[in-house]
Amino acid sequence: MTRFAIDAPTALRIVRERVDVGEHQLVSTGALRSHAMQLLYDEVRAGALDEAEGRAQLEAVAALKVRLLADRVSRSVAWRIAARLDWAEIGAAELLAVASLRADVLVTDDERLAAAAEGVAPRMRWVDLASALR
């Protein structure tokens, strides 16, 4: 069993492509669903996604079996990571903290996050996760 730390775009891809993670475990930050909702809302507002489909995908994200973490230790580690990287926002640092503490690998296609993961947590792209699970 592998524990994958996922960001909101990865959660949406799992839902949209109906990927079965099998016996593997998904972990993320406590804000995962809110971040996914923002992405979906932005797509609906831009006319790229029908509202009913956006809401259906949001429900599917909520139904994903993913361990959401927002404990003291992960918050403390996130704070240190954000300070070390001199980031103004802490959300991405939270995911790096979760990945370093509770996952075997971080799954993201976000280049900024991937670069920051160097030395913090191993990283894989969506395409590598999708092919590993199929």
N, C-alpha and C positions, 0 to 999 in steps of 0.2 A: 504494500500500500504506500502510495506517495501522497504527501500533503502539499497541495498547490495553493499558494497565496494568489488571489486574483483581484484585479481591479474591476471597476464597473464596466468598461468596454468588453473585457473578457467575459464577465457574467452575461452580458447581452449576447455575445457571440455563442455562448453555450446554449442559451435559450433559443436564439434564432436558428441555429444550425442543429438543434435537438441532439446535442452531444451527450452521450451517456458516460458519466465519469466512473461508473462501475464501483469498485471497492475503494477507489481513491477518495481522499478527503479534500474538500475545499475550505479554505479559511480566508477571512478578509477583515476589514475594519468594521466597526459598528455602523459606519456611515455608508456602507456599500449600497444599500437600497435607495438611500437619498441621492447618492451620486448617479445611480442608474436612472432614477426618476428624472433628474435634471437633464441627462442626455436624451431621454425619450421625449420629454417636454420640448426641448430645443428642436428635435426633429419634427415634432408635430407642428410647432409654431412656424418652422421653415417650410412646411408643406411637403416634407420628404416622407412623412409617415402619417397615416390616417389615425385620428384620435382613438378610435375603438381598438385598433391594432396596438397602438402605444400603450393603452391601458391593459390590454391582454398581455403584452410582453412584461409590463411592470408586475402583474400578478404572477407571471411565470418566474420572474426573478425572485419574488417573495417566496415562491414555493421551492426554490433551489435548496438543496440540503447543503448549507454552508455554515460553518462555525464563525460567528461574528464576534470579534474581540475588541474590547475597549476597557481593559483592566488597568490598574495602576502601573504595572510593570511596562506594558506596551506603551502607555502614555508617556512614561518617563523616558523610555528609549526613543520614542518619536521626538520628544523635546530635544534630546541630545543630538539626534541625527539632523533635525532642522537647524539647530544652532551651529553645528559643525559645517553644514552646507550653506549657511547664511540664507536660508529660504524664508521669505516673508509669510508664506502660508504653510501650515503644518500637515495638511491632509495627506500628501504624498509620503511624508515622513512616517505617518502612522502606518501606511501600508508596508513600508520598508521595515518598520519595527515588527509588525506582525510576521512578515516573511522571515526575518532573522530569528525570531523567537519560537515560532510555531509551525514553520513550513520547511519543506525540503527544497522548494524552488518557487520563485516569483514568476508569474505569467503576466507579461505585459508587452505591448507593442509601442508604448510611450517611450520615446528615446531619452527624454530627460530623466524619467524614472529609472530606465535601464542603466543609464550612465551612473546615476547615484547608487544603484544597487551593487556596483562594482566593489568588491571587498566586504559587502554587507550580507548579501544573499545571492545564491546562484539564480540565474534568470533564463527563461526560455520565451520564445515568441509564441503567439497564438497558433501559427501553422504547425509548430513542433508539438504543442499540446494536442491539437486536433488529430494529427497523424498518430501520436502515441496512444490515443484513446480509441482509435478506430480499428 
